[in-house]
Amino acid sequence: METLAESTFKKLSELAYALTGINVSSEKKGLIEHKLRKVLRECQLSSFEELYEKMIADGDKYLVQTFIDRVSTNFTYFFREPDHYEALSRDILPSLTKSLLQDNDYLRIWSAGCSSGEEPYTIAMVIHDTITNHKTHLTYKILATDISERMLKKAIKGEYPYDDLKNVSKYWKEKYFKKTEDGYFHINHVAKDNIVFRKLNLKNKHFPFKRKFHIIFCRNVLIYFDRPTRINILHNLQKHLQIGGYLFLGHSEFDSYLYNYFTKAGRSIYKKHREEKYE
């Protein structure tokens, strides 16, 4: 069985960075080899070098997307970093609701790097529950984006095995999931109806958004990029966030860039306090 040569790994790593901005370090060589070996079998390729050449020389779009799907990291689960959802329900939603209702506006949320959908569905459940408990008429829309088409298909389906709900309490399961005959749990329409899933590469220079968001979740995504790419992504996030809006990052993703536009509003929660002047 062929092994992934260092020279080929270097070329594949550089391609991954060029396509996605993701840094594939040498420590991940074994993991990447394991993931790409499945691609070789699926696409009936004889070597890792042939895989690279087909992507570069032939521009095989299916192979390129499959490659992106495999090198991107998709670890997530429902109610990850629960303190964020507590802050969202207890503090942030009440603070935004009054002004939104006065302006006859709706709440816009972006889940960036949504993977297989657990994060945006959790956000939807928490928002619906908070709105219901406070008896408000606030409406909301969630945009959930990811670079992986494979993960987006799973997210859109909204169906999860029992083990994926190990962090979900009985209350949330009974209210927002329906158990299927084969033992899977399917997100009900209450949590699904206000979410739109789209493919988006965070490395893009420009994002196709017409209106700014009130809340952006971009958690446990930035850690996979080098600092120049992180800064570019943070720049775009703040550009598409309203003043007074909230940015949620992973607990280990602080960057000093945030001091320019944000004040801290909780653990890894940042409130935008000023707008950048664009020429």
C-alpha positions in Angstrom: 0.0 0.0 0.0 1.5 3.3 -1.1 2.4 5.9 1.6 2.0 9.6 1.2 5.5 10.9 0.3 6.7 14.1 2.0 7.1 15.9 -1.4 3.5 15.1 -2.3 2.2 16.0 1.1 3.9 19.4 0.8 2.2 20.0 -2.6 -1.2 18.9 -1.2 -0.8 21.1 1.8 0.0 24.1 -0.3 -3.0 23.3 -2.5 -5.2 23.1 0.6 -4.0 26.5 1.8 -4.5 28.1 -1.7 -8.0 26.7 -1.9 -9.2 27.2 1.6 -6.7 29.1 3.7 -6.4 26.1 6.0 -3.0 25.3 7.4 -2.3 21.6 7.1 0.7 21.1 9.4 3.1 18.1 9.2 1.6 16.8 12.5 -1.6 16.1 10.5 0.1 14.1 7.7 -1.1 10.7 9.0 -4.7 12.0 9.4 -4.7 13.5 5.9 -3.2 10.4 4.4 -6.0 8.3 6.0 -8.7 10.7 4.7 -7.2 10.9 1.2 -6.7 7.2 0.9 -10.5 6.9 0.9 -10.6 9.4 -2.0 -8.1 7.2 -4.0 -10.4 4.2 -3.6 -13.6 6.1 -4.4 -12.1 7.7 -7.5 -10.1 4.7 -8.6 -6.7 6.5 -8.5 -3.5 4.7 -8.1 -1.5 7.2 -6.1 -1.6 10.5 -4.1 0.5 12.1 -6.8 -2.1 11.1 -9.4 -4.7 12.8 -7.2 -2.7 16.0 -7.1 -2.0 16.0 -10.8 -5.7 15.5 -11.7 -6.7 18.4 -9.5 -4.0 20.7 -10.9 -3.6 19.6 -14.5 -7.1 18.4 -15.3 -8.9 20.9 -13.0 -11.3 18.1 -12.0 -14.0 20.0 -10.1 -15.4 16.9 -8.4 -12.0 15.9 -7.1 -11.2 19.4 -5.9 -14.4 19.6 -3.9 -13.9 16.1 -2.5 -10.3 17.1 -1.5 -11.7 20.2 0.2 -14.3 18.1 2.0 -11.6 15.8 3.3 -9.0 18.3 4.5 -11.5 20.6 6.2 -12.2 19.8 9.9 -15.8 19.1 10.8 -15.8 18.3 14.5 -18.9 19.7 16.2 -21.8 18.9 18.5 -25.0 20.3 19.8 -24.8 22.9 22.6 -21.0 23.1 22.3 -19.7 25.8 24.7 -23.0 26.0 26.5 -22.1 29.3 28.2 -22.5 31.0 24.8 -26.1 29.8 24.5 -26.8 30.9 28.1 -25.5 34.4 27.3 -27.5 34.5 24.1 -30.8 33.7 25.8 -30.2 35.6 29.0 -28.5 38.8 27.9 -28.1 39.3 24.2 -31.5 38.4 22.8 -33.3 40.6 25.3 -30.9 43.5 24.6 -31.5 43.3 20.8 -35.2 42.6 20.8 -36.5 46.0 21.9 -34.6 48.0 19.2 -35.5 45.4 16.5 -39.2 45.5 17.3 -39.1 49.3 17.4 -37.5 49.4 14.0 -39.8 46.8 12.7 -36.7 44.8 11.8 -35.8 41.1 12.1 -32.9 39.4 13.7 -30.1 38.3 11.3 -27.6 35.6 12.5 -24.7 34.0 10.6 -23.3 30.7 11.6 -19.9 30.7 9.8 -18.3 27.3 9.4 -21.5 25.5 10.3 -20.2 22.0 9.5 -23.0 19.4 9.8 -25.6 21.8 11.2 -25.4 21.2 15.0 -24.5 24.9 15.7 -27.2 26.7 13.6 -29.9 24.2 14.9 -28.8 24.8 18.5 -29.0 28.6 17.8 -32.5 28.2 16.3 -33.7 26.1 19.3 -32.4 28.6 21.8 -33.8 31.6 20.0 -37.2 30.0 19.5 -37.3 29.0 23.1 -36.4 32.5 24.3 -38.9 34.2 22.1 -41.6 31.8 23.2 -40.8 32.2 26.9 -40.8 36.0 26.7 -43.9 36.0 24.5 -42.3 38.4 21.9 -43.1 38.6 18.2 -39.4 38.9 17.1 -38.7 37.2 13.8 -35.3 35.9 12.8 -33.3 34.3 10.0 -30.1 32.2 10.3 -27.6 31.9 7.5 -25.4 28.8 7.9 -22.4 28.5 5.7 -19.6 26.0 5.2 -17.0 25.1 2.6 -17.8 21.4 2.6 -20.6 20.3 0.3 -20.7 16.9 2.1 -21.3 18.5 5.5 -23.9 20.9 4.1 -25.9 18.0 2.7 -25.9 16.4 6.1 -26.9 19.7 7.7 -29.8 20.3 5.3 -31.1 16.8 6.0 -31.1 17.5 9.7 -31.0 13.9 10.8 -28.6 12.6 13.5 -27.9 9.3 15.2 -28.5 8.9 18.9 -24.8 9.3 19.9 -24.8 12.8 18.3 -27.4 13.9 20.8 -25.5 12.9 24.0 -25.2 16.5 25.0 -28.9 17.3 24.4 -31.2 17.2 27.4 -34.6 15.4 27.4 -36.3 18.8 27.2 -34.7 19.8 23.9 -35.0 16.4 22.4 -38.7 16.2 23.1 -39.4 19.7 21.9 -37.3 20.0 18.8 -36.6 16.5 17.6 -38.6 13.7 16.2 -37.3 10.1 16.6 -37.5 8.1 13.4 -38.3 4.4 13.1 -34.6 3.6 12.5 -33.5 5.3 15.7 -32.3 8.6 14.2 -33.4 12.0 15.5 -34.8 14.5 12.9 -34.9 18.2 13.6 -38.4 19.5 13.4 -39.7 22.3 11.3 -39.7 24.8 14.1 -35.9 24.7 14.2 -35.4 24.2 10.5 -37.7 26.8 8.9 -35.6 29.9 9.7 -32.3 28.5 8.5 -30.8 28.8 5.1 -27.7 26.7 4.3 -25.2 27.9 1.7 -21.7 27.1 0.5 -19.1 29.8 1.3 -15.3 29.9 1.6 -14.3 32.1 4.5 -11.0 32.8 2.6 -13.0 34.7 -0.1 -12.1 38.4 -0.2 -15.7 39.5 -0.5 -18.9 38.0 0.9 -22.2 38.4 -1.1 -24.3 39.9 1.8 -26.7 42.7 1.2 -27.5 43.4 4.9 -25.4 43.3 8.0 -25.9 40.7 10.8 -26.8 41.3 14.4 -25.0 38.2 15.6 -22.2 36.1 14.0 -21.0 32.8 15.3 -17.6 31.8 14.0 -16.4 29.3 16.6 -13.5 26.9 16.5 -12.8 27.8 12.9 -10.0 30.4 13.1 -7.6 28.0 14.8 -7.1 26.2 11.5 -5.7 29.3 9.7 -2.4 31.2 9.9 -2.6 34.7 11.4 -2.7 36.7 8.1 -5.7 34.6 7.0 -7.3 34.9 10.5 -7.0 38.7 10.3 -8.6 38.8 6.8 -11.5 36.7 8.1 -11.9 38.8 11.2 -11.9 41.9 9.1 -14.7 40.5 6.9 -16.7 39.4 10.0 -16.6 42.8 11.6 -17.4 44.4 8.2 -20.6 42.4 8.0 -21.6 42.9 11.6 -23.7 45.9 12.7 -22.5 48.3 15.4 -23.9 46.9 18.6 -23.8 43.4 17.2 -22.2 40.4 18.7 -19.4 38.1 17.5 -19.0 34.7 19.1 -15.6 33.0 18.7 -14.2 29.7 20.1 -12.7 29.9 23.6 -9.1 29.8 22.3 -9.5 32.1 19.4 -8.8 35.6 20.7 -6.7 37.9 18.5 -5.5 41.4 19.4 -7.2 42.6 16.1 -10.4 42.5 18.1 -9.4 45.5 20.2 -9.8 47.7 17.2 -13.6 47.3 16.8 -14.9 45.2 19.7 -15.4 45.3 23.5 -15.6 42.1 25.5 -19.2 41.1 26.3 -18.5 37.7 27.8 -16.2 34.7 27.5 -15.2 34.8 23.8 -18.1 37.1 23.0 -17.4 40.5 21.5 -19.6 43.5 20.9 -18.8 45.7 18.0 -18.4 49.3 19.2 -17.2 51.1 16.1 -17.3 51.0 12.3 -14.3 50.8 10.1 -14.0 53.7 7.6 -13.9 52.3 4.1 -12.6 54.2 1.2 
